[in-house]
């Protein structure tokens, strides 16, 4: 009996001693939570690099991991492994704690690629745990980005970055940089790039204009066509509050600009110019035929008028307007001033402008000096006294003066005095009424 109680007492004593020992160890562990433990990065990582913002950290301290995959590779937070280890100064882990060798992952939603490293974070575990970090990188599929010009070879030169031959092996998620150089800046300019699939459907990618003809986008997970968006200047064409009409003659088929109506001149009846509107054809917008004089009309002021080249190559239009790609000396023709054509005996016609030859109107010596443009559906100004001064010199300008003394390049509503100034300095005044 005594032996039994003696044995029981020894067991109780051992349990108490073990409990006190464990509590002491756990108390010591708690006291050491402020002590930093090593943060190690595995030396066996391939296809990328992993760095940390600190090489040791105390319990609860935030550690930031930067993951940079190699070219053609990617990774997410679930690909980054954080393995628990024990501080070399301790022989074992505390009770009621995770197992040594257990793996968890950092926090972060970004996907890391070669061009866009990602950062993830985790909180340092309690002492005496340390961590060892490794990562698995996934190979990305590669796709082709094929360069295509809007028009065949007369405007754009393209180059790309990445140190690879354009069109082969560009991985999903890679940053593609496109540089466009214009070979004919006097006719066209770069207005961006277009990224489309192999069926010529636009792909939604964010395109960044870096300036100076440089554009970037992130390669999507499909093959793409990349096209340069080029626009054309309509040289010398501008619209303002007093000038709603302009003539144009160019070397390319161009879409009629947005906010502008286009017309060809089909004839002259009396003192009125007959015009026909350039119309769309199915899905194709109205266009300005190549090397054909046209009239353009806009109510919207535009200091610089631009458009894009048309895909249409044939047309049924004809126009009585004549023009040139260069400055041209003309004799006996009607030149547009404001909203009228006025007869000019001699003068220089600027490049890309048009005139109406006198012989296409009449051979009579009493040809009208002023031709009004009859726009379809528009009322014509009435009450004008026509200027019939045979043998007069060139018209230099035409101004309109209201009854209040205001001066404009276009007639005011009501009574106006039309003041014609000729090249020799002489002037003629004519009364007119605009309804």
Residue, then its C-alpha position, 0 to 999 in steps of 0.5 A: x500500500x505504501x509502495x502504491x502511494x509512493x509510486x503515485x506521488x512520484x508520478x504526480x511530481x513528474x507531471x507537475x515538473x513537466x507542466x511547470x517546464x512546459x509553461x516555462x518554455x511557453x512563457x519564454x517563447x512569449x517573451x521572445x516574440x519580439x526577437x527577430x527570426x531569419x527570413x530566407x529565400x530559397x536558392x533553388x528558384x528557377x525561371x524568375x527571382x524572389x526578393x524580400x524587403x527584410x532578411x529577418x522579422x519579429x512575430x506579427x511584422x509584415x514582410x513584403x515579397x517581390x516576384x519577378x518572373x523570367x520572360x515567357x513566365x508568370x506567377x501568382x500569390x498561390x505560386x509563392x510558398x512560405x515554409x515554416x522552420x524553427x529558429x536554430x537556437x531552439x530544439x523544437x516547436x511550442x505545443x499547440x502550434x503548426x507543424x514544422x514544414x507546413x506551407x502557407x501563401x502570401x496575400x495579393x491578387x496581382x499576377x506577376x509577369x516579366x514586364x510587371x513584377x508583383x508584390x505580396x505580403x505575409x505576417x511573420x509567425x510567432x517565435x521561434x518560427x522562421x520562414x523559407x520562401x520559394x516560388x513556382x513559375x508557370x510558362x506562358x503561351x506565346x502568340x503572334x502580333x502581326x503588323x499590318x498597315x491601313x494602306x499599302x506601304x506609303x505612310x508608316x514604318x513600324x518597329x517594336x521593343x522586347x528584343x524579339x523579332x516582331x510577330x513571333x513568340x510574344x507571350x501573354x501579358x508581355x508589354x509590347x511597344x510599337x513605334x511608328x514613323x511617318x514617311x509623308x508627314x505633309x500628307x498624313x499623321x499618326x493618330x494611334x494604333x488599332x489591335x484586332x483579332x485575326x477576324x479583324x474584330x477590335x480587341x479591348x486592350x488598353x493602348x497608351x500613347x507615350x508620345x512621338x509615335x510610340x504606343x504600348x499595350x499588354x499582349x492578350x492571350x490571342x494572336x493579334x493584328x496591329x494596325x497604324x491609325x493614320x489620318x490625313x490633313x485637308x490642307x488649307x481647309x478651315x471653317x469659322x463663323x463667317x466661312x462655312x464653305x471650302x473647296x478641296x482637291x487632293x491626291x487620295x480618296x478620303x472619307x468626308x470629315x465628321x461634321x462636314x458635308x461634301x458636294x460636287x458641282x454639277x452645273x451652273x444655271x443663271x447665277x446659281x451653282x448647282x451641287x450634288x451631295x456626296x453620299x454614303x454607300x451601304x456601310x461605307x461613309x461618303x468620301x472625297x474622290x481622288x483628284x476631283x474638286x469638291x465643295x465642303x460645308x460645315x456649321x462647326x468652326x474647325x481650324x484644322x480639318x482631318x479625316x481618314x483614307x477611304x477604302x473605296x476605289x471607284x465612284x460615279x461622280x463628276x465635278x466642274x471644279x478644277x484644282x491642283x496639288x500645287x499653286x497654279x496661275x489661273x485666268x478667267x475663273x470663279x473663285x470661292x469667297x465666303x459663300x459665293x463664287x466670284x469671277x477673277x480674271x487672273x490670280x494664283x490658286x493655292x495648292x489643294x484649292x479649286x476654281x470654276x473655269x469661266x468657259x464651263x459656265x459661259x463664253x459670253x462677255x456678260x458672264x455673271x460676276x457672282x455665282x451663288x451656291x444653291x445648297x439643296x433645301x437652303x433658301x437663297x439670298x435675294x435682292x442682290x445686284x449682280x456685279x457686271x463690270x466687264x474687264x475689271x481686275x481680280x477680286x481681292x476680297x468681299x465684305x458685308x456691312x450691316x445697317x449698324x456698321x458691323x463688318x463680316x465675310x458673310x451677309x447679315x440677315x436683313x439689309x447689307x452692303x456688299x463691298x468688293x475690293x479689287x486687286x488694283x485697290x478699287x472698290x464697288x458697293x452693292x446693296x443686298x437683302x438676306x431674308 
